[in-house]
Amino acid sequence: MERKKSLCMVASLLIDNIFDTDESSVEEEEFNVQACAEAAGDLPREKLSNILDYEKTIHHMNDAEFKSHFRLKRGTVEVLLEKIGPHLLQLTSNGESDISPMKRILITLWILATPESYRSVANRFNVSKSSVYRALRRCVDAINSLKVIKWPEGSEAQSIIDGFKAKSGFPGVVGAIDGTHIPIMAPVDYQGSYINRKGFHSLQLQAVCQHKLKFTDCYVGQPGSVHDARVFRLSPLGQEMEGGTKLFPTDGHIIGDSAYPLSKTLLTPYRDTGNLTSMKQTYNFKHSSTRMAIERAFSHLKGRFRRLKYFVSPDLEFVVKAIMACCVLHNICIDQNDLLPADVEFSSPTGDSTTTMPQSDRCGKAKRDAIAASL
């Protein structure tokens, strides 16, 4: 009798695989293969109901296990629940879903933290795929409503300047700017526009961070083929800086690589043609050491939210929102001192720093020369 039940379960899993045309992942297929083998008696049987009962196992995880799965500490998740729980609870009371706010949050974190398919996540949390979609979208909107990515002003800006200078000796730095590519599936329209110089489809994320790696400005959505300098010009930050809006304290500035236009408020390195003076070499070294903050911030972002390593969704508008939500969560984690291990994967952003340098203005050149002379 037990054997017949096992064979029936094998047949059910195989039929699901044949007729389910939704997205799938390596992890999901590996699970199905293992489940079939266990049911047929080919492998030592483990807890086959583990995925269906996964929500129950969460309560028995220690703190390290919880963070390894959801990429946030329990305390950080509880803070997030306090911030967006009332909004999610309102949705539940309106009859949209009977899923609790905490469960919605855990589903969302799992999706952002892993490349697992929606069908597999639905099985894991014992809900329907449509409930997973709704939970993710509602949570992303709620997270993005939090005002935690803010441009520094007053004493906060001065604290950031002091923090950067203490780390590398470079004066006046309010933030480090760079861009990174978020790999995506080929969109339905204008596919060529989304192919970056490395040959894959992507959306661009431009961000500025402070010395503690917290984002102070994020702009996401431009196709992968657009140059960093143009992304900057199209961004609200770039337009504000061009319009002369006072975003910086006296002698304050952000720093970026050579893909960006040199100006009084955006300092770039000297172009190295092999004959730089020692003064300019020192400037470039300290500039690079300071700018490393944004590269580390991106590495922590992608190391925590591994969905950003390849986002599978035909809805680009939602992908943009989800990327921004990851940036918001990144800041919340830093506020809660919820850091990743020191050995988190580190890789430089795939920007356009090797391309032709944009035009520079005279004030920017003069300021750069003055700083180089003072270092």
C-alpha positions as CSV (number, residue, x, y, z in Angstrom):
1,M,0.0,0.0,0.0
2,E,2.8,2.4,0.9
3,R,4.5,1.6,-2.3
4,K,1.4,2.5,-4.3
5,K,1.2,5.8,-2.5
6,S,4.9,6.5,-3.3
7,L,4.3,5.8,-7.0
8,C,1.3,8.0,-7.1
9,M,3.3,10.8,-5.6
10,V,6.1,10.3,-8.2
11,A,3.4,10.5,-11.0
12,S,2.0,13.7,-9.5
13,L,5.4,15.4,-9.4
14,L,6.2,14.4,-13.0
15,I,2.8,15.6,-14.2
16,D,3.4,19.0,-12.4
17,N,6.7,19.3,-14.2
18,I,5.2,18.5,-17.6
19,F,2.3,20.9,-17.4
20,D,3.7,23.8,-15.3
21,T,5.1,26.2,-17.8
22,D,6.0,28.9,-15.2
23,E,9.6,29.8,-14.3
24,S,11.7,27.2,-12.7
25,S,15.1,27.0,-11.1
26,V,18.0,24.6,-10.6
27,E,17.1,24.3,-6.9
28,E,13.5,23.4,-7.7
29,E,14.4,20.8,-10.3
30,E,17.0,19.3,-7.9
31,F,14.3,19.0,-5.2
32,N,11.8,17.3,-7.6
33,V,14.4,14.8,-8.7
34,Q,15.3,14.0,-5.1
35,A,11.7,13.8,-4.1
36,C,10.9,11.3,-6.9
37,A,14.0,9.2,-6.1
38,E,13.1,9.1,-2.4
39,A,9.4,8.2,-3.1
40,A,10.5,5.4,-5.4
41,G,12.8,4.1,-2.7
42,D,16.1,4.8,-4.6
43,L,17.5,7.0,-1.9
44,P,17.4,7.0,1.9
45,R,14.1,8.8,2.7
46,E,14.5,12.2,4.4
47,K,11.7,14.5,5.6
48,L,9.9,14.9,2.2
49,S,7.4,17.2,3.9
50,N,10.2,19.6,4.9
51,I,9.4,22.1,2.2
52,L,5.7,22.0,2.8
53,D,6.3,22.4,6.5
54,Y,9.0,24.9,6.1
55,E,7.2,27.7,7.9
56,K,7.1,25.5,11.0
57,T,10.8,24.9,10.9
58,I,11.6,28.6,10.8
59,H,10.6,28.9,14.5
60,H,13.2,26.3,15.4
61,M,16.1,27.9,13.5
62,N,18.8,29.5,15.6
63,D,19.8,33.1,14.7
64,A,22.7,32.0,12.4
65,E,20.5,29.6,10.4
66,F,17.8,32.2,10.1
67,K,20.1,34.8,8.7
68,S,21.8,32.3,6.3
69,H,18.3,31.6,4.8
70,F,16.7,35.1,4.9
71,R,19.9,37.2,4.8
72,L,18.6,39.4,7.6
73,K,18.8,38.9,11.4
74,R,15.5,38.1,13.2
75,G,15.8,41.5,14.9
76,T,16.0,43.3,11.6
77,V,12.9,41.4,10.3
78,E,11.0,42.4,13.4
79,V,12.0,46.1,12.8
80,L,10.8,45.7,9.2
81,L,7.5,44.2,10.5
82,E,7.0,47.3,12.8
83,K,7.6,49.6,9.8
84,I,5.4,48.0,7.1
85,G,3.3,45.6,9.2
86,P,0.3,48.0,9.6
87,H,0.1,48.6,5.9
88,L,0.2,44.8,5.1
89,L,-2.3,44.2,8.0
90,Q,-4.7,46.7,6.4
91,L,-4.5,44.7,3.1
92,T,-5.3,41.5,5.1
93,S,-8.3,43.0,6.9
94,N,-9.7,44.2,3.5
95,G,-10.0,40.5,2.6
96,E,-7.3,40.5,-0.1
97,S,-5.5,37.6,1.6
98,D,-5.4,35.7,4.8
99,I,-1.6,35.6,4.8
100,S,-0.1,37.3,7.9
101,P,2.1,40.4,7.5
102,M,5.1,38.4,8.8
103,K,4.6,35.6,6.4
104,R,4.4,38.1,3.5
105,I,7.7,39.6,4.6
106,L,9.4,36.2,4.9
107,I,8.1,35.2,1.4
108,T,9.4,38.4,0.0
109,L,12.8,38.1,1.7
110,W,13.2,34.5,0.5
111,I,12.5,35.5,-3.1
112,L,14.9,38.4,-3.0
113,A,17.6,36.4,-1.2
114,T,17.5,33.3,-3.5
115,P,17.0,32.5,-7.2
116,E,14.3,30.0,-6.3
117,S,11.2,29.9,-8.6
118,Y,7.8,31.3,-7.4
119,R,6.3,27.8,-7.6
120,S,9.0,26.4,-5.3
121,V,8.5,29.3,-2.9
122,A,4.8,28.7,-2.9
123,N,5.4,25.0,-2.0
124,R,7.9,26.0,0.7
125,F,5.4,28.4,2.4
126,N,2.4,26.3,1.6
127,V,0.5,29.0,-0.3
128,S,-0.6,29.4,-3.9
129,K,1.6,30.9,-6.6
130,S,-0.8,33.8,-6.9
131,S,-0.5,34.5,-3.2
132,V,3.3,34.6,-3.6
133,Y,3.0,37.2,-6.4
134,R,0.6,39.4,-4.4
135,A,2.7,39.1,-1.2
136,L,5.9,40.1,-3.1
137,R,4.4,43.0,-4.9
138,R,2.6,44.4,-1.8
139,C,5.7,44.1,0.3
140,V,7.9,45.7,-2.3
141,D,5.5,48.7,-2.5
142,A,5.4,49.0,1.3
143,I,9.2,48.8,1.6
144,N,9.7,51.5,-1.1
145,S,7.3,53.8,0.9
146,L,9.9,54.0,3.7
147,K,12.1,57.1,3.5
148,V,15.4,55.6,4.4
149,I,17.4,56.7,1.3
150,K,18.0,60.4,1.9
151,W,20.5,62.9,0.8
152,P,22.6,64.1,3.8
153,E,22.3,67.7,5.0
154,G,23.8,69.8,7.7
155,S,25.6,68.0,10.5
156,E,25.0,64.6,8.9
157,A,26.8,65.7,5.7
158,Q,29.7,67.0,7.8
159,S,29.8,63.7,9.7
160,I,30.1,61.9,6.4
161,I,32.9,64.2,5.2
162,D,34.8,63.6,8.5
163,G,34.2,59.8,8.1
164,F,35.6,59.6,4.6
165,K,38.6,61.8,5.5
166,A,39.4,59.6,8.5
167,K,39.4,56.5,6.3
168,S,41.5,57.7,3.4
169,G,42.6,61.3,3.9
170,F,40.5,62.6,1.0
171,P,38.8,65.9,2.0
172,G,35.2,67.1,1.4
173,V,33.6,63.8,0.3
174,V,29.9,63.7,0.8
175,G,29.5,60.4,-1.1
176,A,30.9,58.0,-3.7
177,I,29.0,57.4,-6.9
178,D,29.0,54.5,-9.4
179,G,26.8,52.3,-11.4
180,T,26.2,48.6,-11.6
181,H,24.3,46.3,-13.9
182,I,21.5,44.1,-12.7
183,P,21.2,41.1,-15.2
184,I,17.7,40.5,-16.4
185,M,15.9,38.2,-18.8
186,A,15.6,39.6,-22.4
187,P,12.7,42.0,-22.3
188,V,9.8,41.7,-24.8
189,D,10.5,45.1,-26.4
190,Y,13.7,46.9,-27.4
191,Q,15.9,44.0,-26.5
192,G,19.0,45.5,-28.1
193,S,18.8,48.6,-25.9
194,Y,19.2,46.4,-22.8
195,I,22.4,44.6,-23.9
196,N,25.4,46.2,-22.1
197,R,29.0,46.3,-23.3
198,K,29.6,42.9,-21.7
199,G,27.0,41.3,-23.9
200,F,24.1,40.5,-21.5
201,H,20.7,42.2,-20.9
202,S,20.6,44.4,-17.8
203,L,19.1,47.4,-16.0
204,Q,21.4,50.0,-14.5
205,L,21.5,51.0,-10.9
206,Q,23.3,54.2,-10.1
207,A,23.9,54.9,-6.4
208,V,25.7,57.2,-4.0
209,C,26.8,55.9,-0.7
210,Q,28.5,57.3,2.4
211,H,31.4,56.0,4.4
212,K,29.4,53.4,6.2
213,L,28.1,52.0,2.9
214,K,24.6,53.3,3.4
215,F,23.0,54.6,0.2
216,T,22.1,58.3,0.1
217,D,20.8,58.3,-3.5
218,C,19.6,55.6,-5.9
219,Y,18.4,55.7,-9.5
220,V,17.4,52.6,-11.3
221,G,15.8,51.7,-14.6
222,Q,18.0,52.8,-17.5
223,P,18.8,50.1,-20.1
224,G,22.2,48.4,-19.9
225,S,23.5,50.0,-23.2
226,V,23.3,53.5,-21.8
227,H,26.7,55.0,-20.7
228,D,27.3,55.9,-17.1
229,A,27.7,59.6,-17.9
230,R,24.3,59.7,-19.6
231,V,22.6,57.7,-16.8
232,F,24.0,60.4,-14.5
233,R,22.7,63.3,-16.6
234,L,19.2,61.7,-16.8
235,S,19.1,61.0,-13.1
236,P,17.3,63.4,-10.7
237,L,20.6,63.9,-8.8
238,G,22.5,64.8,-12.0
239,Q,19.8,67.2,-13.0
240,E,19.8,68.9,-9.6
241,M,23.6,69.2,-9.7
242,E,23.5,70.6,-13.2
243,G,20.8,73.1,-12.2
244,G,22.9,74.5,-9.4
245,T,20.8,73.2,-6.5
246,K,22.8,73.5,-3.3
247,L,23.2,69.9,-2.3
248,F,26.7,70.2,-0.8
249,P,28.3,72.1,2.1
250,T,31.1,74.5,1.3
251,D,33.8,72.7,-0.7
252,G,31.8,69.5,-0.5
253,H,31.6,67.0,-3.5
254,I,31.0,63.4,-4.5
255,I,33.6,61.3,-6.2
256,G,33.3,59.0,-9.2
257,D,35.4,57.1,-11.7
258,S,36.5,58.4,-15.0
259,A,33.2,57.6,-16.7
260,Y,31.7,60.7,-15.0
261,P,32.2,64.3,-16.0
262,L,34.6,66.3,-13.8
263,S,33.0,69.2,-12.1
264,K,33.4,71.2,-8.9
265,T,30.9,68.9,-7.2
266,L,31.9,65.6,-8.8
267,L,35.6,64.8,-8.7
268,T,37.2,62.2,-10.9
269,P,40.7,60.7,-11.1
270,Y,43.4,62.1,-13.4
271,R,43.7,60.2,-16.7
272,D,46.8,58.0,-16.4
273,T,48.7,58.0,-19.7
274,G,51.9,56.7,-18.1
275,N,53.4,60.1,-17.2
276,L,51.5,61.3,-14.1
277,T,53.5,63.2,-11.5
278,S,53.8,61.8,-8.0
279,M,51.3,64.4,-6.8
280,K,48.7,63.2,-9.3
281,Q,49.5,59.5,-8.5
282,T,48.9,60.2,-4.8
283,Y,45.6,61.9,-5.6
284,N,44.5,59.0,-7.8
285,F,45.4,56.5,-5.1
286,K,43.5,58.3,-2.3
287,H,40.6,58.9,-4.7
288,S,40.4,55.2,-5.5
289,S,40.7,54.2,-1.9
290,T,37.8,56.5,-1.0
291,R,35.6,55.5,-4.0
292,M,36.0,51.8,-2.9
293,A,33.0,52.5,-0.5
294,I,30.5,52.3,-3.4
295,E,32.0,49.1,-4.8
296,R,31.8,47.5,-1.4
297,A,28.2,48.7,-1.0
298,F,27.2,47.1,-4.3
299,S,29.0,43.9,-3.3
300,H,27.1,43.8,0.0
301,L,23.8,44.5,-1.8
302,K,24.2,41.7,-4.3
303,G,25.7,39.4,-1.8
304,R,22.7,39.8,0.5
305,F,20.0,39.8,-2.2
306,R,21.1,37.2,-4.7
307,R,18.1,37.6,-6.9
308,L,19.9,40.7,-8.2
309,K,22.5,38.5,-9.8
310,Y,19.8,37.5,-12.4
311,F,16.3,38.8,-12.2
312,V,13.8,36.7,-14.1
313,S,10.6,38.7,-14.8
314,P,9.0,40.1,-18.0
315,D,7.6,43.0,-16.0
316,L,10.5,45.6,-16.0
317,E,8.5,48.1,-14.0
318,F,8.2,45.7,-11.2
319,V,11.9,44.7,-11.5
320,V,12.8,48.3,-11.0
321,K,10.7,48.5,-7.9
322,A,12.2,45.3,-6.5
323,I,15.8,46.5,-7.1
324,M,14.9,49.7,-5.2
325,A,13.4,47.7,-2.4
326,C,16.6,45.8,-2.0
327,C,18.5,49.1,-1.7
328,V,16.0,50.2,1.0
329,L,16.5,46.9,2.9
330,H,20.3,47.4,2.6
331,N,20.0,50.7,4.4
332,I,17.7,49.2,7.1
333,C,20.3,46.5,7.7
334,I,23.1,49.0,8.1
335,D,21.0,51.0,10.6
336,Q,20.4,47.8,12.6
337,N,24.1,46.9,12.4
338,D,23.0,43.8,10.5
339,L,26.2,43.2,8.4
340,L,27.3,40.4,6.2
341,P,30.4,38.3,7.0
342,A,33.8,39.8,6.1
343,D,34.2,37.2,3.4
344,V,31.2,38.4,1.4
345,E,31.8,38.1,-2.3
346,F,33.5,41.3,-3.6
347,S,33.5,42.3,-7.3
348,S,33.8,45.7,-8.9
349,P,30.7,47.1,-10.6
350,T,30.5,46.6,-14.3
351,G,30.5,50.3,-15.2
352,D,31.9,52.2,-18.1
353,S,35.1,53.6,-16.6
354,T,37.3,52.3,-19.5
355,T,35.4,54.3,-22.1
356,T,36.1,57.8,-23.4
357,M,36.3,60.4,-20.6
358,P,33.5,63.0,-20.6
359,Q,34.1,66.7,-20.8
360,S,35.5,68.4,-17.7
361,D,34.9,72.0,-16.6
362,R,37.5,74.5,-15.5
363,C,36.3,74.8,-11.9
364,G,36.5,71.1,-11.5
365,K,40.0,70.9,-12.8
366,A,41.1,73.8,-10.5
367,K,39.6,72.1,-7.5
368,R,41.1,68.8,-8.3
369,D,44.5,70.3,-8.7
370,A,44.2,72.1,-5.4
371,I,43.2,68.9,-3.5
372,A,46.1,67.0,-5.2
373,A,48.5,69.6,-4.1
374,S,47.2,69.4,-0.5
375,L,47.5,65.6,-0.2
